[in-house]
Amino acid sequence: MTSIILVGSGNVATHLGIALQKGNYPIAQVYSRNIENAKTLAKKLNTDFTNDLTQLKTADLIIVSVNDDAISKVLSQLKNTSVVHTSGSVGLDVFNDDFSNYGVFYPLQTFNKELNLNISEIPFCIEGSSPAFEEQLTTIAKTLSNNVVIMDSLQRKQLHIAAVFACNFSNQMFSIADALLAEKNIDFEILLPLIKQTISKLETNKPKAVQTGPAKRNDSNIIQEHIDQIQNKEIKELYQKISNNIIKTHE
């Protein structure tokens, strides 16, 4: 494949576009509904841009990096070509066999276009409509990352659920911790060594094996003291539910 079009200009498209160009896969064009967003990314990639899907150039591959609920609408406006999406939760069935080659090119990471990432460490989950196309996608992914996995739609959807727990939900826990500390004028930074140590343990251990805390010990007195001290009703209930789940897990 000698040329690629990016449909989307957000966090994923930005990081992929930069990495693909560095891997000698030229970006022929950037599309975004917002012409200024398309222009901004195209400038970074020194390429053309458009906000009209009917004006897409000819390319070897189109990578669709848009919100999950917009993928079907975008695909319905594309001509028969080789196309992939980058979603973890949308299966191959979204393509409806309307394309000669189609698949999934899913980077398992949380992206922010303003923050640099070492893309070589990011797992890429690949699925193709045929073995030959899957091999092509794998070849591209291996120029970007040292961790490329063939994964079908059901596996990828399960992975995406797990990623929500591991990333999105854990970050919400950090937000709650930050709010609790703020009530007593304590800086969240004091928790960073604890968080880093918790994460570092997971490099060599299963999460269940390194669980600590009052719920793991089933210390009902401490648990109740914490619940009594929490003022927010929703956070109080959340603390109880998570504690109950940890107790049940380690019975």
BAPA-887499 format. One record per residue (C-alpha): residue number from 1; residue in one letter; x, y, z. Coordinates in steps of 0.5 Angstrom, whole numbers, plus 2048, in hexadecimal, padded with zeros to 3 digits. Example, Ala and Ser with C-alpha at 12.3 -4.5 7.8 and 13.67 -1.06 7.14 Angstrom:
MIVO   i aa east north  up
MIVO   1  a  819   7F7 810
MIVO   2  s  81B   7FE 80E
% end
This chain:
MIVO   i aa east north  up
MIVO   1  m  800   800 800
MIVO   2  t  803   807 7FE
MIVO   3  s  7FE   80C 800
MIVO   4  i  7F9   80C 806
MIVO   5  i  7F3   811 807
MIVO   6  l  7F1   813 80E
MIVO   7  v  7E9   814 80F
MIVO   8  g  7E9   817 816
MIVO   9  s  7EE   81D 819
MIVO  10  g  7ED   81B 820
MIVO  11  n  7F2   818 825
MIVO  12  v  7F3   811 822
MIVO  13  a  7F3   814 81B
MIVO  14  t  7F9   819 81D
MIVO  15  h  7FD   814 820
MIVO  16  l  7FC   80F 81B
MIVO  17  g  7FD   814 815
MIVO  18  i  804   816 818
MIVO  19  a  806   80F 81A
MIVO  20  l  804   80C 813
MIVO  21  q  808   812 80F
MIVO  22  k  80E   810 814
MIVO  23  g  80D   809 811
MIVO  24  n  80E   80B 80A
MIVO  25  y  806   80A 809
MIVO  26  p  804   811 806
MIVO  27  i  7FE   814 808
MIVO  28  a  7FA   817 801
MIVO  29  q  7F5   81B 805
MIVO  30  v  7F1   81C 80B
MIVO  31  y  7EA   81D 80C
MIVO  32  s  7E6   820 811
MIVO  33  r  7DF   823 812
MIVO  34  n  7E2   829 815
MIVO  35  i  7E6   82C 80F
MIVO  36  e  7EB   82F 814
MIVO  37  n  7EC   829 818
MIVO  38  a  7EE   825 811
MIVO  39  k  7F2   82B 810
MIVO  40  t  7F6   82B 816
MIVO  41  l  7F8   824 816
MIVO  42  a  7F9   824 80E
MIVO  43  k  7FE   82A 810
MIVO  44  k  802   825 815
MIVO  45  l  802   820 80F
MIVO  46  n  804   824 80A
MIVO  47  t  7FE   822 805
MIVO  48  d  7F7   824 803
MIVO  49  f  7F0   824 806
MIVO  50  t  7E9   824 805
MIVO  51  n  7E2   824 809
MIVO  52  d  7DF   821 803
MIVO  53  l  7DF   819 803
MIVO  54  t  7DD   81A 7FB
MIVO  55  q  7E4   81D 7FA
MIVO  56  l  7E8   818 7FD
MIVO  57  k  7EE   816 7F9
MIVO  58  t  7F0   80F 7F6
MIVO  59  a  7F4   80B 7FB
MIVO  60  d  7F6   804 7FD
MIVO  61  l  7F3   805 804
MIVO  62  i  7EE   809 808
MIVO  63  i  7EE   809 80F
MIVO  64  v  7E8   80B 813
MIVO  65  s  7E9   80E 81A
MIVO  66  v  7E3   811 81C
MIVO  67  n  7DE   810 821
MIVO  68  d  7DB   809 822
MIVO  69  d  7D4   80C 820
MIVO  70  a  7D6   80F 81A
MIVO  71  i  7DA   80A 817
MIVO  72  s  7D4   807 813
MIVO  73  k  7D2   80E 810
MIVO  74  v  7D9   80F 80E
MIVO  75  l  7DA   808 80B
MIVO  76  s  7D3   809 807
MIVO  77  q  7D6   80F 803
MIVO  78  l  7DD   80B 801
MIVO  79  k  7DE   808 7FA
MIVO  80  n  7E0   801 7FA
MIVO  81  t  7E7   801 7FC
MIVO  82  s  7EC   7FE 802
MIVO  83  v  7E9   801 808
MIVO  84  v  7EA   800 810
MIVO  85  h  7E8   803 816
MIVO  86  t  7EC   804 81D
MIVO  87  s  7E6   802 822
MIVO  88  g  7E7   7FD 827
MIVO  89  s  7DF   7FC 828
MIVO  90  v  7DD   7FC 821
MIVO  91  g  7DD   7F5 81D
MIVO  92  l  7DE   7F3 816
MIVO  93  d  7D7   7F3 815
MIVO  94  v  7D7   7FA 814
MIVO  95  f  7DA   7FA 80D
MIVO  96  n  7D4   7F6 80A
MIVO  97  d  7D9   7F2 805
MIVO  98  d  7D8   7F9 801
MIVO  99  f  7E0   7F9 800
MIVO 100  s  7E5   7F5 7FD
MIVO 101  n  7E9   7F5 803
MIVO 102  y  7E7   7F7 80A
MIVO 103  g  7E9   7F7 811
MIVO 104  v  7EB   7F9 818
MIVO 105  f  7F2   7FD 819
MIVO 106  y  7F1   7FE 821
MIVO 107  p  7F6   801 825
MIVO 108  l  7F5   800 82D
MIVO 109  q  7F7   806 830
MIVO 110  t  7F4   80D 832
MIVO 111  f  7F6   812 82E
MIVO 112  n  7F7   81A 82F
MIVO 113  k  7F9   81D 828
MIVO 114  e  7FD   822 82D
MIVO 115  l  801   81D 830
MIVO 116  n  807   819 82D
MIVO 117  l  806   811 82E
MIVO 118  n  80B   80C 82C
MIVO 119  i  807   808 827
MIVO 120  s  80C   802 826
MIVO 121  e  809   800 82D
MIVO 122  i  802   800 82B
MIVO 123  p  7FE   7FA 82A
MIVO 124  f  7FB   7FA 823
MIVO 125  c  7F5   7F5 822
MIVO 126  i  7F4   7F3 81B
MIVO 127  e  7EE   7F0 818
MIVO 128  g  7ED   7EF 810
MIVO 129  s  7E8   7ED 80B
MIVO 130  s  7EC   7E8 808
MIVO 131  p  7F3   7E5 80A
MIVO 132  a  7F7   7E8 805
MIVO 133  f  7F4   7EF 807
MIVO 134  e  7F5   7ED 80E
MIVO 135  e  7FC   7EC 80D
MIVO 136  q  7FD   7F3 809
MIVO 137  l  7FA   7F6 80F
MIVO 138  t  7FF   7F2 814
MIVO 139  t  805   7F5 810
MIVO 140  i  803   7FC 811
MIVO 141  a  802   7FB 818
MIVO 142  k  808   7F8 819
MIVO 143  t  80C   7FE 816
MIVO 144  l  809   802 81C
MIVO 145  s  808   7FD 822
MIVO 146  n  80C   7F8 825
MIVO 147  n  806   7F5 827
MIVO 148  v  801   7F3 822
MIVO 149  v  7FB   7EE 823
MIVO 150  i  7F6   7EA 81F
MIVO 151  m  7EF   7EB 822
MIVO 152  d  7E8   7E9 820
MIVO 153  s  7E2   7EE 821
MIVO 154  l  7E0   7EA 827
MIVO 155  q  7E7   7EA 82B
MIVO 156  r  7E8   7F2 829
MIVO 157  k  7E1   7F4 82C
MIVO 158  q  7E3   7F0 832
MIVO 159  l  7EA   7F3 832
MIVO 160  h  7E6   7FA 832
MIVO 161  i  7E2   7F9 838
MIVO 162  a  7E8   7F7 83C
MIVO 163  a  7EC   7FD 839
MIVO 164  v  7E6   801 83C
MIVO 165  f  7E6   7FE 843
MIVO 166  a  7EE   7FF 843
MIVO 167  c  7EF   806 840
MIVO 168  n  7E8   80A 840
MIVO 169  f  7E5   807 847
MIVO 170  s  7EC   807 84A
MIVO 171  n  7ED   80E 848
MIVO 172  q  7E6   810 84B
MIVO 173  m  7E8   80D 851
MIVO 174  f  7EE   812 851
MIVO 175  s  7E9   818 850
MIVO 176  i  7E5   815 856
MIVO 177  a  7EC   815 85A
MIVO 178  d  7EE   81C 858
MIVO 179  a  7E7   81F 85A
MIVO 180  l  7E7   81B 861
MIVO 181  l  7EE   81E 862
MIVO 182  a  7EC   825 860
MIVO 183  e  7E7   825 865
MIVO 184  k  7ED   825 86A
MIVO 185  n  7F1   829 866
MIVO 186  i  7F6   824 865
MIVO 187  d  7FA   824 85E
MIVO 188  f  7F8   81D 859
MIVO 189  e  800   81D 858
MIVO 190  i  801   81A 85F
MIVO 191  l  7FD   813 85C
MIVO 192  l  802   813 856
MIVO 193  p  807   80E 859
MIVO 194  l  802   80A 85B
MIVO 195  i  7FF   80A 854
MIVO 196  k  805   808 851
MIVO 197  q  807   803 856
MIVO 198  t  800   7FF 854
MIVO 199  i  801   800 84D
MIVO 200  s  808   7FD 84D
MIVO 201  k  806   7F7 851
MIVO 202  l  802   7F5 84B
MIVO 203  e  808   7F4 847
MIVO 204  t  80A   7EE 84A
MIVO 205  n  803   7EC 84E
MIVO 206  k  7FC   7EA 84C
MIVO 207  p  7F7   7F0 84F
MIVO 208  k  7F4   7EB 854
MIVO 209  a  7FA   7E9 857
MIVO 210  v  7FD   7F0 859
MIVO 211  q  7F6   7F3 85C
MIVO 212  t  7F7   7F6 862
MIVO 213  g  7F2   7FA 867
MIVO 214  p  7ED   7FA 86C
MIVO 215  a  7E8   7F6 867
MIVO 216  k  7ED   7F1 866
MIVO 217  r  7EE   7F0 86D
MIVO 218  n  7E6   7F0 86E
MIVO 219  d  7E8   7F5 873
MIVO 220  s  7E0   7F7 875
MIVO 221  n  7E2   7FC 87A
MIVO 222  i  7E6   800 876
MIVO 223  i  7E2   800 870
MIVO 224  q  7DC   802 874
MIVO 225  e  7E0   808 876
MIVO 226  h  7E2   80A 86F
MIVO 227  i  7DB   80A 86D
MIVO 228  d  7D8   80E 873
MIVO 229  q  7DD   813 871
MIVO 230  i  7DC   814 86A
MIVO 231  q  7D7   819 869
MIVO 232  n  7D4   818 862
MIVO 233  k  7CF   813 861
MIVO 234  e  7D1   810 85B
MIVO 235  i  7D8   810 85D
MIVO 236  k  7D6   80C 863
MIVO 237  e  7D2   807 85F
MIVO 238  l  7D8   806 85A
MIVO 239  y  7DD   805 860
MIVO 240  q  7D8   800 863
MIVO 241  k  7D7   7FC 85C
MIVO 242  i  7DE   7FC 85A
MIVO 243  s  7E0   7FA 861
MIVO 244  n  7DB   7F4 861
MIVO 245  n  7DE   7F2 85A
MIVO 246  i  7E5   7F2 85D
MIVO 247  i  7E2   7EE 863
MIVO 248  k  7DF   7E9 85E
MIVO 249  t  7E5   7E8 85A
MIVO 250  h  7E9   7E6 860
MIVO 251  e  7E5   7E2 864
% end
